[in-house]
Amino acid sequence: MAPRMNGPWSVHITQDDWRALFAHLYPGDRDEHAAILRCGLAQTSRGSRLLVHDILYALDGIDYIPGDRGYRKLTPQFVLHAAESCADDQLIYVAVHCHGGIDRVEFSDIDMASHERGYPALLDITQRPAVGALVFARNAVAGDLWLADGTRVTIDRLQVVGRPQLQLHPEPRRPAHAGEAYDRQSRIFGDRGQAILATQRVAIIGLGGAGSLVNEYVARLGVGEILLIDPDRIEISNLSRVVGARRRDARSLLTAENRPEWVRRIGRGLAEPKVKIAARVAREASRTVTVTTVVDDVLEPEVAEMLKDCDHIFLAADAHSARRLVDVLTHQYFIPTTQVGAKVSLVEEGGEIADIFSAVRASVPGDGCLRCAQLISPVLLQEEAKSQGERRRQRYLDDADVPSPSVITLNAVAAAHAVNDWMMSVTGLTSDLVTPDRWMTIHPLIDETVEYSQRIDPRCPNCGPARFARGDARRLPTKVR
């Protein structure tokens, strides 16, 4: 039985692949050109996403020739080769060609007739859930998908996942007026930018110092939905840096230092979960936001599943296993992510401060990852996979066991940079000349900001070909039960 296809449907492509495809379709000769996209598939309750794994470019006069019924056609040999490769690699076949025009586009009657003649056979050859086609104008795209259950659907949009992000539709869409609540910021990115923010589903992993700030920022910007994930409860030591936290949230009457330890344990168990505090802050900031809270480990399979249909993920947790999961989601599901936080390094002998920095590491699919940059430790991954009791018995120490120095202002620097970069990108204001990823550290001791170039390991198990654009075809690195 064919899997259920959730709508609406969209196509997601990396910035590099989009630029190459656009250059192929529009070389300046005002003629038609064609290609075939090979796509992975991701399906969630919000819709079905085709993720462009790679592109087969049709050579004019060889693979794309004068047509018998229409202006041009792909040769049977080129189509068969592409279809068989999709079957072998478990990818979805999507043909592409261009028309004239700028802001509106649709398939011609001849195009649709060719789909009716050829796509049932392509479904048989590929044995995939769908096959289809896209037709482009310079600023528009339309799509026709044939599903294995015999139905046909259209493409809602094409999403370019990069900096800046870009959305193409069959025709221009008029956004609703932003309203008085967002008047000042909509003067920067317009009603269209505010409408985009209202459709965003943003996840925040870790609601401590940095994560709580990110939460308030995105809520006040007017995002539509926030997913908050953190297993921890608030403590007295968190109050100086967690936005919105109150002493009664930490059950301070029970957890005060002068209380017996058994009373303090009860108080800590009754303290408010960090995600509940963050939800309260978000709802006070925005009357329209939908907030989902998860008091659990992000590595639980059902929790990680909730991240698959997010538009952006902010990682504000220290665990290296969480870093690996977010790395994989970026490249397997084409979800842009930002790691955000601050760190104070101490000299081993004496305890003097060696360095203080705020860190922002924004990643998009196709441009390397935290593992490539050697920011995920295999040793710590093994330690984190053990139970807390096992770690104690084997005398392991990690960031969860030893409190790290932390100051709200350091977190604020990182959170502001992270949310600002995301906001500028998603509303389309970021310059086309910027790099897809932005990795930076801000060092207040020496008043210096350092930007880093990405390292890419083509054999990387997190961002390499084995996972890239594979969507639901690959298992996420979560806990195994």
C-alpha positions, 0 to 999 in steps of 0.5 A: 500500500502506498504511503499517505501523502500529506499536503501541501507539497513544496520543493526545497533546494540549497542555495548553491544548487538553486544558483546553478539551476537558475544559471542553466535555465536562464543563460541569457539566450531567452530559450527553453532549457531543462533538467531533472531533479532527484529528490528525497522526501520528508512528510509531516503534519504540515506537508510533504517536502521534496528535498533536492539531492542532486540535479541532472542537467539536460544538454541542449541538442543532445538530451533536450531536443526539438519536440514532436508535439511541443517546442522541446522534449527530453530524449527517451534515453535521458529520461530512462537513465534518470528514472532508473537512477532514481529507482536505484537510489530511492529518490523521486524524479522531478523534471524541470523546464523554463518558460518566458515571463517573470512573476507568473507561470503555468504548464501549457496544455502540451506540457500537461498532455506529456505528463499524462502520457509519460508519468504513469510509466515513470511511476512504474519504473521508479517505484517511488511515491511520486514523480512530477515536473516543475515549470519556471518563470524567472520569479515563479514556479508551478508544479504537477505531481503524480502520486503512487495512489493515482492522485495528482497534486500541485506544488505550493512553493519552491523554497531556497534554503540559504542566506537569504531564503527565497520562496517562489510561487506560481504567482505573486501573493498579497500578504495581509496588513501587519497591523499596529502591533508590528508596525515599527518592524514591518517598516523594515521588512514590510507586510510580506516579511511579517507574514513570513514570520507568522508562518514560521515554526521555530524550535528552541532546544535548551531554555537556559540563559541563551535559549530563554532570550531567543524565545522572547526575541522570536515571540516578540517578532511575531513567529507563528509557532514555537517548539520548546524542548528542555528536560530541566526545571528551574533552579535558584542559580538560573534566576540571574540569566533565565528570562522571565524566571521568578523566585517562586518558580524555583520554589525558593522557600524550599530550596534555600541554602539553609533548608535540609537537603531532603527539603531542598530535593523536594523543592527542586522536584516541584520547581517549574520546568524551564519550558513552562517559564519560556511558554509564559514569556512567549504568550505574554509577548505575543497573543497569536503565537502557538507554543508547544512545550516538551519536558523531555530529552531531545534525543527521545525518538518522539521528541526528535520527530517533532523537529522534522517540520520546523523551519528553523532550529536554535540549539542552546544546549551543551550536549554533543549528542544534541549537536549531532542530531541538529547537524543531521536534521540540517542536512537530511531534512534541509532545516537551517539551524543555529547553535548559540551560547557563551563560554568562559574558559579557565586556566587549569592551574589557578582558575584564572579566566583564559577566555570569554566568548559568545558563539553563533554558528548558523548552518544551512544544508550543503555547507558543512557541519559541527562535526566537520568543524571538530565541534562534536567529540566522539568521546563525549558522544560515548559518555553521553550515551551512558546513563547518569549512574554509569557516568558516576561509576566510571567517574566521568565529568561533563558540562551537565555534571559541573556548573559552568560560569554564565552571565546573562549579557554574554548570552544576550550577545549570542542570542541577539546575533543569532536571531538577527541573522535568522530574521534578516535571512527569512525575510529576504533582507540578507544580501546575496553576497553573504556566505551561506553559513555564519560562524562567529565568536565575540570575545569581550576580553580583547574586544574582538569578533572572529568569523570562521570559514566552514570546513567540509568533509565529503565523507562526513556521516552527518552532512555527507551524501549518505544523509544529504536530502534523504529525509524520511529514508534515513533514521535520525541518531536518537536513543534506541529502545 
